[in-house]
Amino acid sequence: MTASEPPPLRIGVVGAGFMGRQHIEFIRAAQGAVLAAIADPLLSADVGHDCPTYEDVVTMLDAGGIDAAIIANPNPLHVETAVECLEAGVAVLLEKPIAMDSADSRRLVDTVAKLNGRLLVGHHRRHHPAVARARTAIREGELGEIVAVSGLWSARKDDAYFTDTPWHRAPGAGVMLINVVHDLDLLRHLCGEVAEIQAMRSSHARGLEVEDTVSLNLRFESGAVGSFLASDAGVSPWGWDQATEETLAFPFVPDGVAYRIVGTHGALSVPNLAKYTYGPSVPRDWHSPLSRTYLPVERRGSFQAQLDHFVDVARGMAEPLVTAEDASRTLALVEAAALAAGTSRTVDVARFRAEVEASEQP
Ligand SMILES: NC(=O)c1ccc[n+]([C@@H]2O[C@H](COP(=O)([O-])OP(=O)(O)OC[C@H]3O[C@@H](n4cnc5c(N)ncnc54)[C@H](O)[C@@H]3O)[C@@H](O)[C@H]2O)c1
């Protein structure tokens, strides 16, 4: 640390389970942050720590000595824990989903606004360099006008994921809230707001109360249409987690694809960033050969980039890339998908959101 550099941000991790442990390792590897505390009522003995540990977040906050908190406890606790941290003047990186439902997320949106709180939601994929490059390609018209998008996330989770952790098989979890929430957030980030959604869901493969497999149809406000398939029961190499080297927990499949984005001038697969266009001297139609180029991009994991960004957000040097409002909208989209699946009808997403917000008015 030089004289001009601020001291490392002191971060407390709330919930040191599967995800919290990864955050702990990312903090340990980061330049601008230090692990200052862990709060977990069932802290496992194999979580190495050289910092104070607490049974709950309130005791951790009362003890002082932290500037920021990373919240990775079970989903039903997210809003309450984040509000407690914000009220203590602590910046928050809150794991997704922001809340159990979008109605509850409005409480957090309001608290952030009221307290002028610093809060980033952990839709980490937005921080991946390939996402930033894809967004630029779309926004700057490198693919022409976007016509359609297709996406797939399927990976077979181990059975213990469901048997050992009750909340993983109870309402509030399921492939939509645990996994598809990331994909829908990223599709919103890349292609804009979704106007309408249709959905089918199935619990057939695992036989649990929550769904294991879903199929979604999307109409974006831009006019583009899209489809997305997801399953936590089906073996596949296709999906964000397999296509990136984000964590050692998911073996990497090189040249992997999670999304295919189709425009009037070209196509792009993400995150491998293979771009398909016609050459300059051939007609732009299906009789001409397509050329493929891989867009160059920095190799960097999104969790590291997210943590660096969070340090800046906590210090007031950056506005959050994923705000509470943003994450609330993503969650509302997941709920709109669930409503569409439950009613077999097309859901108007903006109207659905307006109804949720109206129902929250005192
Ligand atoms: N960003 C991602 O890619 C990603 C991936 C996995 C999980 N997640 C999210 O991370 C969160 C945790 O998921 P997980 O799979 O690590 O779950 P987990 O069950 O493995 O871990 C949760 C931890 O929270 C602890 N906990 C329970 N009650 C607590 C309390 N009152 N205060 C503090 N800690 C408490 C538990 O003891 C456990 O150690 C969830 O919100 C999940 O959606 C995000």
The ligand as a Tripos MOL2 file, in Angstrom:
@<TRIPOS>MOLECULE
LIG
   44    48     1     0     0
SMALL
NO_CHARGES

@<TRIPOS>ATOM
      1 N1        -23.7100  -15.8640   -7.5940 N.am      1 LIG1
      2 C1        -23.7790  -17.1720   -7.7570 C.2       1 LIG1
      3 O1        -23.4000  -17.7140   -8.7740 O.2       1 LIG1
      4 C2        -24.3020  -18.0160   -6.6430 C.ar      1 LIG1
      5 C3        -24.0230  -19.3800   -6.6310 C.ar      1 LIG1
      6 C4        -24.5160  -20.1330   -5.5660 C.ar      1 LIG1
      7 C5        -25.2840  -19.5390   -4.5860 C.ar      1 LIG1
      8 N2        -25.5550  -18.2040   -4.6740 N.ar      1 LIG1
      9 C6        -26.3650  -17.5610   -3.6220 C.3       1 LIG1
     10 O2        -25.6020  -17.5360   -2.4420 O.3       1 LIG1
     11 C7        -26.4710  -17.6950   -1.3320 C.3       1 LIG1
     12 C8        -26.0100  -18.8800   -0.5070 C.3       1 LIG1
     13 O3        -26.1180  -20.0410   -1.2870 O.3       1 LIG1
     14 P1        -25.2470  -21.3420   -0.9710 P.3       1 LIG1
     15 O4        -25.4570  -22.2870   -2.0810 O.co2     1 LIG1
     16 O5        -23.8740  -20.9090   -0.5600 O.co2     1 LIG1
     17 O6        -26.0320  -21.8900    0.3210 O.3       1 LIG1
     18 P2        -25.4220  -22.7230    1.5490 P.3       1 LIG1
     19 O7        -26.5980  -23.3550    2.2070 O.co2     1 LIG1
     20 O8        -24.3000  -23.5820    1.1060 O.co2     1 LIG1
     21 O9        -24.8100  -21.5930    2.5080 O.3       1 LIG1
     22 C9        -25.5800  -20.7400    3.2750 C.3       1 LIG1
     23 C10       -24.8120  -20.4410    4.5570 C.3       1 LIG1
     24 O10       -25.5320  -19.4610    5.2940 O.3       1 LIG1
     25 C11       -25.4880  -19.8400    6.6640 C.3       1 LIG1
     26 N3        -26.5750  -19.2270    7.4010 N.ar      1 LIG1
     27 C12       -27.8070  -19.7300    7.6790 C.ar      1 LIG1
     28 N4        -28.4940  -18.8580    8.4280 N.ar      1 LIG1
     29 C13       -27.6850  -17.7790    8.6270 C.ar      1 LIG1
     30 C14       -27.8340  -16.5700    9.3230 C.ar      1 LIG1
     31 N5        -28.9870  -16.2620    9.9830 N.pl3     1 LIG1
     32 N6        -26.7950  -15.6840    9.3220 N.ar      1 LIG1
     33 C15       -25.6520  -15.9790    8.6640 C.ar      1 LIG1
     34 N7        -25.4450  -17.1280    7.9940 N.ar      1 LIG1
     35 C16       -26.4680  -18.0090    7.9700 C.ar      1 LIG1
     36 C17       -25.5400  -21.3600    6.6510 C.3       1 LIG1
     37 O11       -25.0470  -21.9190    7.8740 O.3       1 LIG1
     38 C18       -24.6390  -21.6720    5.4670 C.3       1 LIG1
     39 O12       -23.2870  -21.7940    5.8590 O.3       1 LIG1
     40 C19       -27.8840  -17.8790   -1.8960 C.3       1 LIG1
     41 O13       -28.5350  -16.6500   -1.8750 O.3       1 LIG1
     42 C20       -27.6430  -18.3270   -3.3180 C.3       1 LIG1
     43 O14       -28.7100  -17.9760   -4.1730 O.3       1 LIG1
     44 C21       -25.0590  -17.4410   -5.6450 C.ar      1 LIG1
@<TRIPOS>BOND
     1     1     2 1
     2     2     3 2
     3     2     4 1
     4     4     5 ar
     5     4    44 ar
     6     5     6 ar
     7     6     7 ar
     8     7     8 ar
     9     8     9 1
    10     8    44 ar
    11     9    10 1
    12     9    42 1
    13    10    11 1
    14    11    12 1
    15    11    40 1
    16    12    13 1
    17    13    14 1
    18    14    15 2
    19    14    16 1
    20    14    17 1
    21    17    18 1
    22    18    19 2
    23    18    20 1
    24    18    21 1
    25    21    22 1
    26    22    23 1
    27    23    24 1
    28    23    38 1
    29    24    25 1
    30    25    26 1
    31    25    36 1
    32    26    27 ar
    33    26    35 ar
    34    27    28 ar
    35    28    29 ar
    36    29    30 ar
    37    29    35 ar
    38    30    31 1
    39    30    32 ar
    40    32    33 ar
    41    33    34 ar
    42    34    35 ar
    43    36    37 1
    44    36    38 1
    45    38    39 1
    46    40    41 1
    47    40    42 1
    48    42    43 1
@<TRIPOS>SUBSTRUCTURE
     1 LIG1         1 GROUP 0 **** ****
